[in-house]
Amino acid sequence: MRKQRSTVITLITVICAFYLWSLINPEILGDLSLQRWEYLTFSNEWYRLFTVALLHDTSSTIPYHLAFNMLAIHSLGSPIEAILGRAKFLTIFFFSLLSGSIASALFLQGASIGASGAVFGLFGAVIAMGRDFGGEVKATIIIILINFAIGFTIGGVDWRAHLGGLVGGFVITKALLVLNAAK
């Protein structure tokens, strides 16, 4: 029997491929980045709520933004996918991305890029699963608080996407766990 390919690895591969593409074609940063809610409404470019996750900062010689997000997606997403399965993992990832993007677009001052809303949604999923399965979540909460502190300290970090993703990831995971228990 052939083992299924990891959805987490596929997502990471796609996001990294877009990063490389954006190095060659930097205009895609403007074409696919998240914009203010008013812009989305006027332009009808709602796809930007999702394409934001494909883009990462290319201004640094070392891709810190990309590396940290991919490490987090792998570290958090792999166990979530292993425990809940591919479909539920993708539901959590994309719902978190959408909720983070909506929160960001509603209060955004400029443009935003990155998969951080989805990453924080995975943190929310870990907390929801940990509470349901009786696991320890204090370390995860501390990491979240440290990330929020860094975001407020260094600037340029879209904490609204982080908060929206965190709440969205927690809520959708709780809903999936309740639906799963009802079966």
C-alpha positions in Angstrom: 0.0 0.0 0.0 1.3 3.4 -1.0 1.7 6.1 1.7 -0.2 9.3 1.0 1.8 12.4 0.4 1.8 14.9 3.2 -0.5 17.9 2.6 1.7 20.0 4.9 4.7 19.3 2.7 2.7 20.1 -0.4 1.6 23.4 1.0 5.2 24.3 2.0 6.4 23.4 -1.5 3.8 25.6 -3.2 4.5 28.5 -0.9 8.2 28.2 -1.4 7.7 28.0 -5.2 5.8 31.2 -5.1 8.6 32.8 -3.1 11.1 31.8 -5.8 8.7 33.1 -8.5 8.4 36.4 -6.6 12.2 36.8 -6.6 12.1 36.6 -10.4 8.8 38.5 -10.8 8.5 41.0 -7.9 5.4 42.5 -9.3 3.3 39.6 -8.1 3.8 40.9 -4.5 1.5 43.8 -5.5 -0.7 41.7 -7.7 -1.6 39.1 -5.0 -1.0 40.9 -1.7 -3.8 41.5 0.8 -5.3 45.0 0.6 -7.7 47.1 2.7 -11.3 45.9 2.8 -12.5 48.9 0.8 -10.1 48.0 -2.0 -11.3 44.4 -2.1 -14.9 45.5 -2.2 -14.2 48.1 -5.0 -11.9 45.8 -7.1 -13.8 42.6 -6.4 -10.4 40.9 -6.0 -11.4 38.6 -3.1 -8.8 36.0 -4.1 -6.3 38.2 -2.3 -7.8 36.9 1.0 -6.0 33.6 0.1 -3.1 34.5 -2.2 -1.6 36.6 0.7 -0.3 33.2 2.1 1.7 32.6 -1.1 3.8 35.8 -0.6 6.7 36.5 1.7 9.2 39.3 2.2 11.9 39.2 -0.5 13.8 42.3 0.7 16.2 40.5 3.0 19.1 38.4 1.7 18.0 35.7 4.2 14.3 34.7 3.9 13.5 34.9 7.6 9.8 35.5 7.0 9.4 32.5 4.8 11.6 30.3 6.9 9.8 31.0 10.2 6.4 30.5 8.6 7.3 27.2 6.8 8.9 25.9 10.0 5.8 26.7 11.9 3.5 25.2 9.3 5.6 22.0 9.4 5.9 21.8 13.2 2.3 22.5 13.9 0.6 21.2 10.8 2.2 17.7 10.6 0.8 16.5 13.9 -2.6 18.1 13.2 -2.7 16.4 9.9 -1.6 13.1 11.4 -4.3 13.2 14.1 -7.2 14.8 12.3 -6.5 13.8 8.7 -5.9 15.7 5.5 -9.4 17.2 5.0 -9.7 18.6 8.5 -6.2 19.9 8.4 -6.9 21.8 5.1 -10.2 23.0 6.6 -8.4 24.4 9.6 -5.6 25.9 7.5 -7.8 27.7 5.0 -10.4 28.8 7.5 -7.6 30.3 9.6 -6.1 32.0 6.6 -9.5 33.4 5.7 -10.3 34.6 9.2 -6.8 36.1 9.6 -7.1 37.8 6.2 -10.6 39.3 6.9 -9.4 40.7 10.3 -6.3 42.1 8.6 -8.2 43.6 5.6 -10.8 45.3 7.9 -8.1 47.3 9.8 -5.2 47.3 7.4 -3.4 50.5 6.6 -1.4 49.3 3.6 -0.7 45.9 2.0 0.0 42.7 3.8 1.8 39.5 2.8 2.5 36.1 4.4 0.9 32.9 5.7 1.0 34.1 9.4 -2.8 34.2 9.7 -2.9 30.5 8.9 0.1 29.8 11.1 -1.6 31.4 14.1 -4.7 29.4 13.2 -2.6 26.2 13.6 -1.6 27.5 17.0 -5.3 27.9 17.8 -5.9 24.3 16.6 -3.2 23.0 18.9 -4.8 24.7 21.8 -8.3 23.4 20.9 -7.0 19.9 20.4 -4.8 20.0 23.6 -7.8 21.0 25.7 -10.0 18.4 24.1 -7.4 15.6 24.4 -6.1 16.6 27.9 -2.8 17.8 26.6 -0.5 20.6 27.9 -1.1 23.9 26.1 0.9 26.3 28.3 4.0 26.2 26.1 1.9 27.0 23.0 0.3 29.9 24.8 3.7 31.3 25.8 4.9 31.0 22.2 1.8 32.8 21.0 2.4 35.6 23.6 6.0 35.9 22.7 5.1 36.2 19.0 2.5 38.9 19.7 5.1 40.8 21.8 7.6 40.6 19.0 5.0 41.8 16.6 4.1 44.9 18.7 7.8 45.6 19.4 9.5 45.4 15.9 6.6 46.8 13.8 5.8 45.8 10.3 4.0 42.7 11.6 0.3 42.2 10.8 -0.9 41.3 14.3 -4.5 41.6 13.1 -3.9 38.6 10.8 -2.3 36.8 13.7 -5.3 37.4 16.0 -7.9 36.6 13.4 -6.1 33.4 12.4 -5.7 32.4 16.0 -9.4 32.8 16.8 -10.4 31.3 13.5 -8.2 28.2 14.0 -9.4 27.7 17.5 -13.1 28.0 16.6 -13.0 25.8 13.5 -11.0 23.1 15.3 -13.5 23.1 18.2 -16.3 22.8 15.7 -14.6 19.9 13.8 -13.9 18.1 17.1 -17.6 18.5 18.2 -18.8 17.3 14.8 -16.4 14.3 15.0 -17.6 13.4 18.5 -21.2 13.5 17.4 -20.6 10.8 14.8 
